[in-house]
Amino acid sequence: MTALAAFVFAAGFSVSFPLLAATIIGLSLSIAGACVINNVIDRDIDARMKRTQGRAIPTGQIPVRTALIFGIALIAVGLGTHYLFTNLLTFLVTLFGVFAYIALYTPAKRITSHSTIIGAVAGAVPPVVGYVAVVNTVNETAILLFLILVTWQMTHFFAIAIFRLEDYRNANLPVMPVSKGMLLTKVLMLVYTLLFAVAIYALYLVNNLGLMYTIPMTILTIVWVLMSAAGFFVQNETRWARKTFLYSLILLVVFSISLALS
């Protein structure tokens, strides 16, 4: 979704549909392959977590070897699509995202609470891919799109970690609320939400975006900051975190639509 929005934003009224198709297909296959490999590596964790224990790999419905081959094939076809039909920069950015997710984030989640930022870096690749597929350079806008997604993901994933706290604790994963406590997690959520607001405003300044972007993103970002701040005063932290998580999804959809329309 963010890759499509960034592509349309960069292309304006000159959208190349073959390039768009190659960009989205290559990215989707690469992401899918990385997720499959991640599921293979994390099959022991998934078996211990309530929300993931029914997945096909930990239950044995899909053999590990089959899943591994399938994941590698998806990544190969996805990266190959970008290499052949987009540009070298798009290929390299996608390759970086796949590498960061599999080689850095996947092992890091077992040993450090800071794995979330590593995962956010990998997860912020899609809009950059969509943008550089068109402009073939990394400029201020590409960097801001990256920062917007990184900061959005941090609050988004901290919210998940709070309302899935027992699941992560049972799986012995050192996510922030498990290893560092709820107070620090809430502080970081507010900090990253404020940084998100700064990045959203900076994107407006750099690109002189119109009201289709400015009005909805200003309103929704203010609400998100207030929701994050409200976490210090709520009695039911699970309910608050779940609402914050759901709101973050709405925020990302509106951001993508607003960006594309700009």
C-alpha positions as CSV (number, residue, x, y, z in Angstrom):
1,M,0.0,0.0,0.0
2,T,2.7,2.5,0.9
3,A,4.8,1.4,-2.0
4,L,1.9,2.0,-4.4
5,A,1.2,5.4,-2.8
6,A,4.9,6.5,-3.0
7,F,5.1,5.3,-6.6
8,V,2.0,7.3,-7.7
9,F,3.2,10.3,-5.7
10,A,6.6,10.3,-7.5
11,A,5.1,9.6,-10.9
12,G,2.3,12.2,-10.7
13,F,0.4,12.2,-14.0
14,S,3.0,10.1,-15.8
15,V,2.5,6.7,-14.3
16,S,4.2,3.9,-16.2
17,F,1.9,0.9,-15.6
18,P,4.5,-1.7,-16.7
19,L,7.0,-0.2,-14.2
20,L,4.3,0.0,-11.5
21,A,3.5,-3.7,-12.0
22,A,7.1,-4.7,-11.9
23,T,7.7,-2.7,-8.8
24,I,4.7,-4.0,-6.8
25,I,5.0,-7.6,-8.0
26,G,8.7,-7.7,-7.3
27,L,8.3,-6.1,-3.8
28,S,5.3,-8.3,-2.9
29,L,7.2,-11.5,-3.9
30,S,10.3,-10.4,-2.0
31,I,8.3,-9.6,1.2
32,A,6.4,-12.8,1.0
33,G,9.6,-14.8,0.6
34,A,11.2,-13.0,3.6
35,C,8.1,-13.7,5.7
36,V,8.2,-17.4,4.8
37,I,11.9,-17.7,5.7
38,N,11.2,-15.8,8.9
39,N,8.4,-18.3,9.7
40,V,10.8,-21.2,9.1
41,I,13.4,-19.7,11.5
42,D,10.8,-18.7,14.1
43,R,8.8,-22.0,14.1
44,D,9.8,-22.8,17.7
45,I,8.7,-19.3,18.8
46,D,5.4,-19.6,16.9
47,A,4.7,-22.9,18.5
48,R,4.8,-21.2,21.9
49,M,2.6,-18.2,21.1
50,K,-1.1,-18.5,21.2
51,R,-1.7,-16.3,18.1
52,T,0.8,-18.1,15.9
53,Q,0.8,-21.7,17.2
54,G,-1.8,-22.7,14.5
55,R,0.5,-21.7,11.6
56,A,1.2,-24.3,9.0
57,I,5.0,-24.7,9.7
58,P,4.9,-25.2,13.5
59,T,2.0,-27.6,13.2
60,G,3.8,-29.6,10.6
61,Q,1.2,-29.0,7.8
62,I,4.0,-27.7,5.6
63,P,7.5,-29.3,5.8
64,V,10.3,-27.0,6.8
65,R,12.3,-27.9,3.7
66,T,9.4,-27.2,1.4
67,A,8.8,-23.8,3.1
68,L,12.4,-22.9,2.9
69,I,12.7,-23.7,-0.8
70,F,9.4,-21.8,-1.5
71,G,10.6,-18.7,0.4
72,I,14.0,-18.6,-1.4
73,A,12.2,-19.0,-4.7
74,L,9.8,-16.1,-3.9
75,I,12.7,-13.8,-3.0
76,A,14.7,-14.8,-6.1
77,V,11.8,-14.1,-8.4
78,G,11.0,-10.9,-6.6
79,L,14.5,-9.5,-6.7
80,G,15.0,-10.8,-10.3
81,T,11.9,-8.8,-11.3
82,H,13.3,-5.6,-9.8
83,Y,16.7,-6.2,-11.3
84,L,15.3,-6.9,-14.8
85,F,12.4,-4.5,-15.0
86,T,13.0,-1.5,-12.7
87,N,16.4,-0.1,-11.9
88,L,19.5,-1.0,-9.9
89,L,18.6,1.2,-7.0
90,T,15.2,-0.3,-6.5
91,F,16.8,-3.8,-6.6
92,L,19.4,-2.8,-4.0
93,V,16.8,-1.2,-1.6
94,T,14.6,-4.3,-1.8
95,L,17.6,-6.5,-1.2
96,F,18.5,-4.4,1.8
97,G,15.0,-4.8,3.2
98,V,15.1,-8.6,2.7
99,F,18.5,-8.9,4.3
100,A,17.6,-6.6,7.3
101,Y,14.4,-8.6,8.0
102,I,15.9,-12.1,7.7
103,A,19.5,-11.7,8.8
104,L,19.2,-8.9,11.4
105,Y,15.6,-8.6,12.8
106,T,14.8,-12.4,13.0
107,P,17.8,-13.3,15.2
108,A,17.7,-10.0,17.1
109,K,14.1,-10.5,18.4
110,R,15.4,-13.4,20.5
111,I,18.1,-11.4,22.4
112,T,17.2,-7.7,22.6
113,S,14.3,-5.3,23.0
114,H,16.0,-3.2,20.4
115,S,15.0,-5.7,17.7
116,T,11.9,-3.5,17.1
117,I,13.9,-0.7,15.6
118,I,15.7,-3.2,13.4
119,G,12.3,-4.6,12.2
120,A,11.0,-1.1,11.6
121,V,14.0,-0.3,9.4
122,A,13.2,-3.4,7.3
123,G,9.5,-2.5,7.3
124,A,10.1,1.0,6.1
125,V,11.6,-0.1,2.8
126,P,8.3,-0.4,0.7
127,P,7.6,3.3,0.3
128,V,11.2,3.9,-0.6
129,V,11.1,1.2,-3.2
130,G,8.0,2.7,-4.7
131,Y,9.5,6.1,-4.8
132,V,13.0,5.3,-6.1
133,A,11.5,3.0,-8.8
134,V,10.3,6.3,-10.4
135,V,13.0,8.8,-9.5
136,N,16.0,6.5,-9.4
137,T,17.7,8.4,-6.6
138,V,17.6,8.7,-2.8
139,N,16.7,12.3,-2.0
140,E,15.1,14.1,0.9
141,T,11.7,12.8,0.1
142,A,12.9,9.2,0.0
143,I,14.5,9.7,3.4
144,L,11.4,11.3,4.9
145,L,9.2,8.4,3.6
146,F,11.6,6.0,5.3
147,L,11.5,8.0,8.6
148,I,7.7,8.2,8.5
149,L,7.4,4.5,8.2
150,V,10.0,3.8,10.9
151,T,8.4,6.0,13.5
152,W,4.9,4.8,12.6
153,Q,6.0,1.2,13.1
154,M,7.6,1.8,16.4
155,T,4.4,3.0,18.1
156,H,2.4,0.4,16.1
157,F,4.5,-2.5,17.3
158,F,4.9,-1.3,20.9
159,A,1.1,-1.2,21.0
160,I,1.0,-4.8,19.8
161,A,3.6,-5.8,22.4
162,I,1.4,-4.3,25.2
163,F,-1.9,-6.0,24.3
164,R,-0.1,-9.3,23.4
165,L,2.1,-9.0,26.5
166,E,1.5,-12.4,28.0
167,D,2.0,-14.1,24.6
168,Y,5.5,-12.5,24.2
169,R,6.3,-13.3,27.9
170,N,5.3,-17.0,27.4
171,A,7.5,-17.1,24.3
172,N,10.4,-15.6,26.3
173,L,10.8,-12.8,23.8
174,P,12.4,-9.6,25.3
175,V,10.1,-7.1,23.7
176,M,10.2,-3.6,25.3
177,P,7.2,-4.0,27.8
178,V,8.5,-7.4,28.9
179,S,12.2,-6.5,29.4
180,K,12.1,-2.8,30.2
181,G,8.7,-2.3,31.6
182,M,5.5,-0.5,30.7
183,L,6.5,3.0,31.6
184,L,9.5,3.2,29.3
185,T,7.4,1.6,26.5
186,K,4.8,4.3,26.9
187,V,7.5,7.0,26.9
188,L,9.0,5.6,23.7
189,M,5.6,5.4,22.1
190,L,5.0,9.1,22.7
191,V,8.5,10.0,21.5
192,Y,8.1,8.1,18.3
193,T,4.6,9.5,17.7
194,L,6.1,13.0,18.0
195,L,8.9,12.1,15.7
196,F,6.3,10.8,13.2
197,A,4.5,14.2,13.4
198,V,7.8,16.0,12.7
199,A,8.5,13.7,9.6
200,I,4.9,14.2,8.4
201,Y,5.3,18.0,8.5
202,A,8.8,17.8,7.0
203,L,7.4,15.9,4.0
204,Y,4.9,18.7,3.5
205,L,7.6,21.4,3.6
206,V,10.0,19.6,1.3
207,N,7.3,18.9,-1.3
208,N,5.0,21.8,-0.8
209,L,2.0,19.4,-0.5
210,G,-1.5,20.6,-0.8
211,L,-4.6,20.4,1.4
212,M,-5.4,16.9,0.3
213,Y,-2.4,15.8,2.4
214,T,-2.1,18.6,5.0
215,I,-5.6,18.6,6.4
216,P,-6.2,14.9,7.0
217,M,-2.6,14.2,8.1
218,T,-2.6,17.2,10.5
219,I,-5.8,16.1,12.2
220,L,-5.1,12.4,12.4
221,T,-1.5,13.0,13.6
222,I,-2.7,15.2,16.4
223,V,-5.2,12.6,17.5
224,W,-2.5,10.0,17.4
225,V,-0.2,12.1,19.6
226,L,-3.0,12.6,22.1
227,M,-3.8,8.8,22.1
228,S,-0.2,8.0,22.8
229,A,-0.1,10.6,25.7
230,A,-3.3,9.1,27.1
231,G,-1.5,5.9,27.8
232,F,0.0,7.4,30.9
233,F,-3.5,7.9,32.4
234,V,-5.5,4.9,31.4
235,Q,-6.5,2.1,33.8
236,N,-6.9,-0.6,31.1
237,E,-3.6,-0.7,29.3
238,T,-4.6,-3.6,27.1
239,R,-7.7,-1.8,25.7
240,W,-5.8,1.4,25.2
241,A,-3.0,-0.4,23.3
242,R,-5.4,-2.3,21.1
243,K,-7.2,1.0,20.2
244,T,-3.9,2.6,19.5
245,F,-2.9,-0.3,17.2
246,L,-6.2,-0.1,15.3
247,Y,-5.9,3.6,14.9
248,S,-2.4,3.3,13.6
249,L,-3.8,1.1,10.7
250,I,-6.4,3.8,9.9
251,L,-3.6,6.4,10.0
252,L,-1.4,4.5,7.5
253,V,-4.3,4.0,5.1
254,V,-5.1,7.7,5.2
255,F,-1.5,8.6,4.8
256,S,-1.1,6.4,1.7
257,I,-4.3,7.8,0.1
258,S,-3.3,11.4,0.9
259,L,0.2,10.9,-0.4
260,A,-1.1,9.4,-3.7
261,L,-3.6,12.2,-4.2
262,S,-1.0,14.8,-3.6
